[in-house]
Amino acid sequence: MSTQTAAILEQVHQLPQSEREELYWQLGDSLFDKAGQQEAGDDELKATLDRRWNEITSGAVQCQDAFKVLNKIEARLHATIAAAS
């Protein structure tokens, strides 16, 4: 981090929370070209969501409960850690 960035960050920490939140959103918005990247990303996301919806409704894939999937992942992780110990 540059000294200039560090100085700005120090100043930001002095701001009230509401102003830091506003700055957060303003900085985030400044990272995207609203007319270009954002729309391209939106189109790609819509295409992906449409494809996934069609896969689900056609029966090509079946959804699983997220908590069950996370529990399976956690169990596999614990087993891997136990085997490595």
Residue pairs with C-beta under 8 A, 6 or more apart in sequence:
1 9
12 20
12 23
13 20
15 23
32 38
54 60
55 61
56 62
56 63
